[in-house]
Amino acid sequence: MRILISIGLFLASLGLLAYSYLGAFAQIGVELEAAQTPLSAFSMMLTVIERIASGDIPQLSGFLYAGLLLFVIAVVNLIGGRKRVDDDRHSL
């Protein structure tokens, strides 16, 4: 059961991370639609490429952090979950 819960948490975290990054690139696309001429669109595109290269892409931070938190919870649940307590029936 612990494995199924961890897989579900992994899938939920991947969904949140994907939503965060797809939303960020959709926001960049909305910014590019504001261009009036092809030359201004080209300069905006270069600005966007520079922002992406510098790591300054707009992100939906809440979804990004929630996805990372679910990922950490899934790993902790999978690796460190409850351990069985051995009873001493077979001790001598």
All heavy atoms as an XYZ file, in Angstrom:
695
protein
N       0.816     -1.184      0.000
C       0.000      0.000      0.000
C       0.869      1.260      0.000
O       0.510      2.251     -0.591
C      -0.907     -0.056      1.243
C      -1.921      1.023      1.275
S      -3.089      0.717     -0.042
C      -4.254      1.958      0.276
N       2.003      1.168      0.720
C       2.904      2.307      0.782
C       3.448      2.655     -0.599
O       3.629      3.837     -0.917
C       4.045      1.962      1.740
C       4.779      3.140      2.238
C       5.684      2.784      3.366
N       6.809      2.004      2.856
C       7.631      1.309      3.610
N       7.451      1.285      4.898
N       8.620      0.641      3.081
N       3.665      1.649     -1.429
C       4.181      1.888     -2.770
C       3.141      2.600     -3.622
O       3.467      3.524     -4.370
C       4.623      0.565     -3.418
C       5.827      0.010     -2.672
C       4.956      0.746     -4.885
C       6.256     -1.357     -3.103
N       1.881      2.207     -3.502
C       0.825      2.862     -4.273
C       0.654      4.324     -3.868
O       0.452      5.194     -4.725
C      -0.490      2.102     -4.107
C      -0.543      0.705     -4.718
C      -1.865      0.048     -4.400
C      -0.320      0.771     -6.211
N       0.752      4.591     -2.582
C       0.660      5.979     -2.109
C       1.833      6.790     -2.649
O       1.664      7.927     -3.106
C       0.609      6.024     -0.571
C      -0.711      5.421     -0.081
C       0.780      7.442     -0.052
C      -0.788      5.234      1.411
N       3.028      6.217     -2.632
C       4.204      6.927     -3.143
C       4.087      7.178     -4.643
O       4.436      8.266     -5.116
C       5.474      6.136     -2.849
O       5.708      6.090     -1.469
N       3.585      6.206     -5.388
C       3.407      6.400     -6.834
C       2.380      7.499     -7.088
O       2.576      8.354     -7.959
C       2.994      5.073     -7.509
C       4.180      4.112     -7.514
C       2.506      5.310     -8.926
C       3.839      2.713     -7.990
N       1.303      7.501     -6.324
C       0.301      8.555     -6.468
C       0.867      9.931     -6.158
O       0.591     10.905     -6.860
N       1.691     10.017     -5.106
C       2.317     11.297     -4.766
C       3.321     11.727     -5.840
O       3.429     12.915     -6.154
C       2.994     11.202     -3.408
C       2.056     11.160     -2.203
C       2.840     10.882     -0.933
C       1.288     12.452     -2.082
N       4.072     10.756     -6.414
C       4.995     11.089     -7.502
C       4.232     11.652     -8.702
O       4.633     12.656     -9.296
C       5.779      9.863     -7.958
C       6.963      9.529     -7.107
C       7.139      8.254     -6.616
C       7.919     10.480     -6.795
C       8.222      7.931     -5.839
C       9.018     10.173     -6.015
C       9.158      8.892     -5.528
N       3.133     11.017     -9.060
C       2.346     11.487    -10.204
C       1.741     12.862     -9.935
O       1.727     13.721    -10.825
C       1.262     10.468    -10.542
C       1.755      9.133    -11.099
C       0.583      8.186    -11.313
C       2.521      9.342    -12.393
N       1.260     13.076     -8.725
C       0.702     14.383     -8.387
C       1.789     15.464     -8.425
O       1.559     16.568     -8.922
C       0.052     14.332     -7.014
N       2.976     15.129     -7.927
C       4.061     16.113     -7.949
C       4.510     16.410     -9.376
O       4.775     17.568     -9.712
C       5.241     15.641     -7.101
O       5.868     14.522     -7.690
N       4.568     15.400    -10.213
C       4.925     15.643    -11.617
C       3.881     16.502    -12.310
O       4.215     17.376    -13.120
C       5.092     14.318    -12.357
C       6.346     13.522    -12.025
C       6.329     12.181    -12.759
C       7.584     14.305    -12.384
N       2.613     16.272    -11.996
C       1.550     17.090    -12.572
C       1.657     18.547    -12.144
O       1.501     19.454    -12.963
N       1.940     18.779    -10.871
C       2.086     20.153    -10.396
C       3.309     20.840    -10.998
O       3.255     22.016    -11.373
C       2.173     20.171     -8.869
C       0.871     19.886     -8.129
C       1.132     19.729     -6.645
C      -0.134     20.986     -8.374
N       4.408     20.112    -11.102
C       5.606     20.695    -11.714
C       5.390     21.008    -13.189
O       5.794     22.066    -13.684
C       6.800     19.756    -11.537
C       7.313     19.588    -10.114
C       8.367     18.499    -10.057
C       7.849     20.887     -9.585
N       4.739     20.097    -13.896
C       4.456     20.333    -15.315
C       3.518     21.521    -15.482
O       3.718     22.357    -16.377
C       3.850     19.082    -15.947
N       2.503     21.619    -14.630
C       1.575     22.747    -14.716
C       2.298     24.062    -14.473
O       2.038     25.061    -15.140
C       0.439     22.575    -13.712
C      -0.557     23.706    -13.750
C      -1.461     23.806    -14.796
C      -0.570     24.667    -12.751
C      -2.365     24.849    -14.836
C      -1.471     25.708    -12.784
C      -2.370     25.797    -13.832
O      -3.249     26.836    -13.876
N       3.237     24.062    -13.535
C       3.985     25.267    -13.228
C       4.808     25.730    -14.428
O       4.773     26.899    -14.806
C       4.904     25.017    -12.037
O       5.750     26.116    -11.819
N       5.536     24.799    -15.051
C       6.381     25.196    -16.168
C       5.586     25.480    -17.438
O       5.910     26.405    -18.184
C       7.461     24.142    -16.423
C       8.598     24.297    -15.452
C       8.728     23.460    -14.355
C       9.519     25.320    -15.600
C       9.748     23.627    -13.448
C      10.545     25.497    -14.700
C      10.655     24.644    -13.626
O      11.663     24.825    -12.726
N       4.530     24.734    -17.686
C       3.698     25.038    -18.856
C       3.012     26.382    -18.693
O       2.882     27.141    -19.659
C       2.675     23.926    -19.086
C       3.245     22.603    -19.579
C       2.140     21.564    -19.698
C       3.953     22.776    -20.911
N       2.589     26.695    -17.489
C       2.001     28.002    -17.237
C       3.001     29.126    -17.428
O       2.665     30.201    -17.914
N       4.248     28.871    -17.052
C       5.290     29.884    -17.235
C       5.532     30.153    -18.714
O       5.623     31.306    -19.140
C       6.580     29.427    -16.568
N       5.610     29.094    -19.517
C       5.843     29.306    -20.944
C       4.606     29.869    -21.636
O       4.724     30.614    -22.604
C       6.311     28.009    -21.607
C       7.730     27.670    -21.244
C       8.007     26.556    -20.475
C       8.775     28.475    -21.635
C       9.303     26.247    -20.116
C      10.079     28.182    -21.280
C      10.346     27.068    -20.516
N       3.425     29.564    -21.135
C       2.212     30.190    -21.680
C       2.205     31.684    -21.377
O       1.787     32.498    -22.209
C       0.976     29.519    -21.101
N       2.694     32.058    -20.209
C       2.783     33.469    -19.863
C       3.791     34.182    -20.762
O       3.563     35.327    -21.169
C       3.175     33.622    -18.400
C       3.164     35.036    -17.910
C       3.457     35.121    -16.426
O       3.574     34.113    -15.742
N       3.563     36.325    -15.924
N       4.877     33.525    -21.100
C       5.851     34.106    -22.038
C       5.195     34.296    -23.397
O       5.390     35.313    -24.072
C       7.101     33.217    -22.134
C       7.899     33.311    -20.839
C       7.973     33.618    -23.317
C       9.039     32.326    -20.743
N       4.380     33.328    -23.836
C       3.670     33.455    -25.112
C       2.699     34.616    -25.112
O       2.555     35.318    -26.122
N       2.034     34.846    -23.986
C       1.124     35.988    -23.885
C       1.906     37.297    -23.998
O       1.447     38.255    -24.627
C       0.333     35.921    -22.556
C      -0.398     37.209    -22.268
C      -0.636     34.754    -22.587
N       3.079     37.332    -23.394
C       3.912     38.531    -23.511
C       4.344     38.766    -24.949
O       4.436     39.907    -25.399
C       5.140     38.408    -22.615
C       4.838     38.472    -21.138
C       6.064     38.258    -20.281
O       7.187     38.203    -20.821
O       5.897     38.137    -19.062
N       4.609     37.692    -25.700
C       5.031     37.849    -27.094
C       3.879     38.285    -28.000
O       4.107     38.902    -29.030
C       5.624     36.541    -27.622
C       7.012     36.216    -27.130
C       7.451     34.860    -27.657
C       8.009     37.279    -27.542
N       2.635     37.985    -27.609
C       1.493     38.412    -28.415
C       1.324     39.921    -28.399
O       0.673     40.475    -29.291
C       0.211     37.765    -27.905
C       0.021     36.351    -28.343
C      -1.315     35.792    -27.880
O      -2.044     36.496    -27.154
O      -1.616     34.656    -28.250
N       1.890     40.587    -27.418
C       1.733     42.030    -27.299
C       2.566     42.806    -28.319
O       2.437     44.020    -28.416
C       2.096     42.468    -25.891
N       3.383     42.124    -29.085
C       4.254     42.791    -30.058
C       3.423     43.387    -31.198
O       2.502     42.756    -31.707
C       5.273     41.822    -30.605
N       3.773     44.595    -31.598
C       3.043     45.292    -32.659
C       3.607     44.997    -34.045
O       2.866     44.907    -35.012
C       3.079     46.808    -32.403
C       2.458     47.219    -31.088
C       0.957     46.979    -31.069
O       0.298     47.047    -32.104
N       0.427     46.675    -29.911
N       4.919     44.875    -34.138
C       5.574     44.648    -35.433
C       6.445     43.395    -35.330
O       6.800     42.959    -34.232
C       6.461     45.858    -35.807
O       7.500     45.981    -34.842
C       5.649     47.154    -35.860
N       6.798     42.836    -36.484
C       7.696     41.668    -36.446
C       9.056     41.971    -35.805
O       9.638     41.120    -35.144
C       7.859     41.287    -37.912
C       6.658     41.839    -38.592
C       6.304     43.082    -37.832
N       9.546     43.196    -35.995
C      10.835     43.560    -35.400
C      10.738     43.603    -33.878
O      11.628     43.106    -33.172
C      11.306     44.908    -35.934
C      12.694     45.349    -35.507
C      13.732     44.325    -35.942
C      13.018     46.712    -36.074
N       9.646     44.137    -33.361
C       9.491     44.165    -31.901
C       9.250     42.749    -31.355
O       9.686     42.432    -30.251
C       8.350     45.091    -31.493
O       7.115     44.613    -31.965
N       8.578     41.907    -32.142
C       8.389     40.509    -31.727
C       9.731     39.793    -31.652
O       9.962     38.999    -30.735
C       7.457     39.791    -32.688
N      10.617     40.078    -32.616
C      11.941     39.461    -32.619
C      12.755     39.915    -31.406
O      13.408     39.107    -30.739
C      12.678     39.793    -33.918
C      14.022     39.160    -34.020
C      14.144     37.801    -34.227
C      15.177     39.921    -33.890
C      15.384     37.199    -34.310
C      16.420     39.335    -33.971
C      16.530     37.969    -34.184
N      12.700     41.199    -31.087
C      13.448     41.695    -29.924
C      12.858     41.145    -28.629
O      13.587     40.841    -27.685
C      13.471     43.223    -29.899
O      12.170     43.720    -29.699
N      11.518     40.990    -28.600
C      10.904     40.392    -27.420
C      11.313     38.929    -27.287
O      11.524     38.437    -26.179
C       9.388     40.506    -27.478
C       8.862     41.896    -27.226
S       7.088     41.904    -27.406
C       6.629     42.581    -25.836
N      11.411     38.240    -28.419
C      11.820     36.840    -28.396
C      13.248     36.705    -27.873
O      13.532     35.803    -27.081
C      11.707     36.241    -29.795
C      12.087     34.796    -29.845
S      10.855     33.827    -29.028
C      10.676     32.557    -30.201
N      14.131     37.598    -28.290
C      15.502     37.577    -27.772
C      15.524     37.861    -26.272
O      16.295     37.241    -25.525
C      16.362     38.593    -28.518
C      16.691     38.248    -29.974
C      17.505     39.361    -30.611
C      17.426     36.934    -30.059
N      14.676     38.761    -25.819
C      14.584     39.049    -24.390
C      14.110     37.825    -23.623
O      14.629     37.507    -22.546
C      13.621     40.225    -24.146
O      14.051     41.345    -24.920
C      13.572     40.603    -22.684
N      13.121     37.126    -24.182
C      12.603     35.920    -23.535
C      13.677     34.845    -23.481
O      13.852     34.178    -22.459
C      11.339     35.415    -24.264
C      10.979     34.017    -23.829
C      10.186     36.360    -24.019
N      14.429     34.672    -24.556
C      15.508     33.674    -24.579
C      16.571     34.020    -23.538
O      17.077     33.137    -22.841
C      16.111     33.556    -25.992
C      15.087     32.900    -26.923
C      17.408     32.764    -25.978
C      15.487     32.894    -28.380
N      16.891     35.303    -23.399
C      17.854     35.714    -22.376
C      17.316     35.439    -20.976
O      18.060     35.005    -20.090
C      18.180     37.196    -22.522
C      19.032     37.511    -23.733
C      19.243     39.012    -23.911
O      18.864     39.784    -23.001
O      19.775     39.400    -24.949
N      16.014     35.667    -20.770
C      15.411     35.405    -19.460
C      15.439     33.915    -19.141
O      15.715     33.518    -18.008
C      13.981     35.916    -19.419
C      13.894     37.423    -19.304
C      12.484     37.918    -19.399
N      11.633     37.374    -18.349
C      10.311     37.488    -18.352
N       9.704     38.117    -19.339
N       9.606     36.972    -17.372
N      15.147     33.086    -20.129
C      15.165     31.636    -19.908
C      16.587     31.169    -19.627
O      16.819     30.345    -18.745
C      14.559     30.899    -21.114
C      13.056     31.171    -21.186
C      14.814     29.397    -21.032
C      12.403     30.634    -22.436
N      17.559     31.692    -20.379
C      18.956     31.288    -20.190
C      19.483     31.703    -18.815
O      20.297     31.003    -18.218
C      19.821     31.879    -21.294
N      18.988     32.825    -18.294
C      19.457     33.278    -16.988
C      18.694     32.625    -15.843
O      19.013     32.838    -14.685
C      19.327     34.797    -16.882
O      17.970     35.171    -16.843
N      17.670     31.830    -16.169
C      16.894     31.156    -15.135
C      15.791     32.012    -14.561
O      15.217     31.701    -13.528
N      15.461     33.094    -15.222
C      14.477     34.042    -14.710
C      13.139     33.900    -15.434
O      12.509     34.881    -15.770
C      15.010     35.461    -14.866
C      14.123     36.481    -14.193
O      13.506     36.135    -13.184
O      14.057     37.620    -14.687
N      12.719     32.673    -15.685
C      11.422     32.493    -16.324
C      10.329     32.659    -15.283
O      10.514     32.298    -14.124
C      11.294     31.119    -17.023
C      11.460     29.982    -16.028
C      12.274     30.982    -18.149
C      11.192     28.624    -16.606
N       9.209     33.235    -15.661
C       8.138     33.382    -14.677
C       7.558     32.017    -14.331
O       7.319     31.189    -15.202
C       7.108     34.246    -15.414
C       7.405     34.066    -16.852
C       8.866     33.768    -16.957
N       7.376     31.771    -13.076
C       6.890     30.468    -12.639
C       5.686     30.666    -11.738
O       5.567     31.679    -11.056
C       7.978     29.712    -11.884
C       9.164     29.402    -12.726
C      10.275     28.780    -11.900
O      10.223     28.777    -10.690
N      11.281     28.274    -12.565
N       4.830     29.694    -11.740
C       3.730     29.685    -10.799
C       4.276     29.062     -9.524
O       4.241     27.853     -9.337
C       2.564     28.890    -11.379
C       2.071     29.385    -12.742
C       1.035     28.432    -13.300
C       1.497     30.774    -12.621
N       4.831     29.892     -8.676
C       5.631     29.423     -7.547
C       4.876     28.496     -6.604
O       5.444     27.538     -6.096
C       6.158     30.614     -6.745
O       6.969     31.411     -7.555
N       3.619     28.774     -6.346
C       2.865     27.931     -5.429
C       2.783     26.503     -5.910
O       2.968     25.557     -5.140
N       2.510     26.321     -7.200
C       2.427     24.972     -7.757
C       3.792     24.305     -7.797
O       3.912     23.099     -7.577
C       1.811     25.004     -9.159
C       0.374     25.387     -9.155
C      -0.016     26.647     -9.564
C      -0.588     24.493     -8.731
C      -1.350     27.004     -9.556
C      -1.921     24.839     -8.726
C      -2.307     26.103     -9.133
N       4.822     25.085     -8.073
C       6.181     24.536     -8.109
C       6.586     24.023     -6.730
O       7.063     22.893     -6.594
C       7.164     25.604     -8.585
C       8.618     25.178     -8.675
C       8.795     24.209     -9.831
C       9.515     26.372     -8.847
N       6.371     24.829     -5.701
C       6.762     24.419     -4.358
C       5.895     23.279     -3.838
O       6.382     22.399     -3.134
C       6.728     25.606     -3.401
C       7.745     26.665     -3.737
C       7.452     28.010     -3.648
C       9.015     26.308     -4.176
C       8.388     28.976     -3.961
C       9.954     27.262     -4.495
C       9.633     28.596     -4.380
O      10.563     29.541     -4.695
N       4.612     23.291     -4.186
C       3.733     22.188     -3.762
C       4.159     20.883     -4.430
O       4.154     19.820     -3.799
C       2.284     22.506     -4.100
N       4.554     20.951     -5.701
C       5.033     19.759     -6.392
C       6.306     19.221     -5.783
O       6.464     18.006     -5.610
N       7.214     20.112     -5.441
C       8.457     19.671     -4.801
C       8.193     19.089     -3.423
O       8.812     18.098     -3.030
C       9.443     20.840     -4.708
C      10.016     21.321     -6.038
C      10.875     22.562     -5.817
C      10.821     20.237     -6.709
N       7.252     19.672     -2.683
C       6.913     19.141     -1.366
C       6.308     17.746     -1.473
O       6.675     16.839     -0.721
C       5.944     20.078     -0.652
C       5.462     19.621      0.719
C       6.626     19.613      1.697
C       4.336     20.500      1.207
N       5.402     17.541     -2.437
C       4.820     16.215     -2.627
C       5.876     15.197     -3.039
O       5.823     14.038     -2.626
C       3.711     16.263     -3.680
C       2.389     16.854     -3.233
C       1.397     16.849     -4.383
C       1.829     16.111     -2.056
N       6.840     15.626     -3.838
C       7.917     14.735     -4.252
C       8.732     14.295     -3.045
O       9.053     13.106     -2.892
C       8.805     15.434     -5.289
C       9.887     14.556     -5.824
C       9.598     13.596     -6.780
C      11.188     14.678     -5.385
C      10.586     12.776     -7.283
C      12.185     13.859     -5.874
C      11.881     12.911     -6.826
N       9.064     15.223     -2.173
C       9.843     14.892     -0.979
C       9.040     13.980     -0.057
O       9.583     13.007      0.492
C      10.279     16.186     -0.247
C      10.833     15.886      1.130
C      11.298     16.936     -1.081
N       7.751     14.253      0.099
C       6.910     13.398      0.936
C       6.856     11.984      0.362
O       6.909     10.997      1.106
C       5.496     13.996      1.086
C       5.558     15.246      1.949
C       4.531     12.997      1.684
C       4.265     16.025      1.993
N       6.766     11.863     -0.962
C       6.718     10.541     -1.591
C       8.012      9.777     -1.352
O       7.990      8.577     -1.051
C       6.451     10.679     -3.086
N       9.146     10.451     -1.463
C      10.428      9.784     -1.245
C      10.578      9.359      0.213
O      10.989      8.233      0.503
C      11.599     10.700     -1.669
C      12.934     10.149     -1.212
C      11.598     10.888     -3.177
N      10.203     10.238      1.129
C      10.298      9.892      2.547
C       9.360      8.749      2.877
O       9.713      7.829      3.622
C      10.006     11.134      3.425
C       9.805     10.756      4.875
C      11.131     12.141      3.287
N       8.153      8.772      2.308
C       7.196      7.693      2.549
C       7.708      6.365      1.996
O       7.543      5.322      2.612
C       5.842      8.037      1.918
C       4.792      7.011      2.225
O       4.778      6.422      3.293
N       3.926      6.775      1.269
N       8.341      6.409      0.845
C       8.823      5.179      0.217
C      10.040      4.615      0.955
O      10.122      3.416      1.194
C       9.175      5.446     -1.247
C       9.493      4.234     -2.105
C       8.270      3.322     -2.165
C       9.878      4.669     -3.490
N      10.961      5.480      1.326
C      12.204      5.012      1.936
C      12.086      4.862      3.446
O      12.475      3.841      4.013
C      13.362      5.975      1.594
C      13.650      5.917      0.108
C      14.610      5.633      2.391
C      14.657      6.921     -0.361
N      11.546      5.867      4.104
C      11.615      5.871      5.549
C      10.336      5.534      6.261
O      10.285      5.653      7.466
N       9.340      5.070      5.574
C       8.041      4.802      6.183
C       8.097      3.980      7.457
O       9.140      3.791      8.060
N       6.979      3.482      7.886
C       6.919      2.685      9.111
C       7.666      1.371      8.937
O       7.598      0.734      7.903
C       5.475      2.379      9.455
C       4.717      3.571      9.893
C       3.350      3.152     10.293
N       2.718      2.489      9.151
C       1.450      2.548      8.860
N       0.656      3.234      9.626
N       0.945      1.926      7.825
N       8.311      0.993      9.998
C       9.012     -0.293      9.979
C       8.290     -1.237     10.911
O       7.749     -0.842     11.935
C      10.457     -0.102     10.395
C      11.177      0.801      9.434
C      12.637      0.797      9.660
C      13.195      1.718      8.592
N      14.534      1.745      8.447
N       8.289     -2.471     10.567
C       7.619     -3.476     11.388
C       8.394     -3.703     12.678
O       9.609     -3.774     12.695
C       7.499     -4.792     10.635
C       6.597     -4.694      9.454
C       6.468     -6.045      8.819
N       5.717     -5.911      7.586
C       5.746     -6.768      6.611
N       6.497     -7.846      6.708
N       5.032     -6.589      5.532
N       7.653     -3.861     13.725
C       8.265     -4.168     15.021
C       8.282     -5.680     15.146
O       7.255     -6.342     15.082
C       7.456     -3.527     16.161
C       8.067     -3.890     17.494
C       7.365     -2.034     15.968
N       9.467     -6.231     15.300
C       9.591     -7.689     15.441
C       9.209     -8.092     16.857
O       9.669     -7.521     17.839
C      11.018     -8.141     15.161
C      11.382     -7.990     13.700
O      10.449     -8.015     12.870
O      12.588     -7.851     13.403
N       8.369     -9.092     16.934
C       8.081     -9.619     18.258
C       9.088    -10.733     18.545
O       9.699    -11.298     17.669
C       6.637    -10.127     18.342
C       6.339    -11.184     17.324
O       6.940    -11.161     16.218
O       5.513    -12.047     17.590
N       9.259    -11.004     19.786
C      10.307    -11.947     20.199
C       9.784    -13.351     20.361
O      10.144    -14.047     21.309
C      10.955    -11.448     21.508
C      11.695    -10.156     21.295
O      12.200     -9.976     20.188
O      11.771     -9.366     22.244
N       9.013    -13.844     19.457
C       8.487    -15.206     19.561
C       9.567    -16.252     19.317
O       9.531    -17.313     19.872
C       7.378    -15.430     18.538
C       6.108    -14.738     18.879
C       5.039    -15.146     17.907
N       4.099    -14.047     17.767
C       3.174    -14.003     16.854
N       3.040    -14.965     15.981
N       2.344    -12.992     16.805
N      10.505    -15.920     18.441
C      11.495    -16.926     18.072
C      12.800    -16.787     18.862
O      13.801    -17.400     18.529
C      11.777    -16.858     16.570
C      12.320    -15.518     16.136
N      11.515    -14.443     15.938
C      13.577    -15.135     15.883
C      12.244    -13.422     15.571
N      13.509    -13.805     15.525
N      12.824    -15.961     19.880
C      14.068    -15.809     20.649
C      14.282    -17.026     21.572
O      13.368    -17.707     21.961
C      14.017    -14.534     21.468
O      12.983    -14.614     22.411
N      15.517    -17.277     21.870
C      15.868    -18.438     22.699
C      15.967    -18.086     24.146
O      16.377    -17.247     24.687
C      17.186    -19.054     22.227
C      17.124    -19.628     20.827
C      18.520    -20.069     20.429
C      16.182    -20.821     20.792
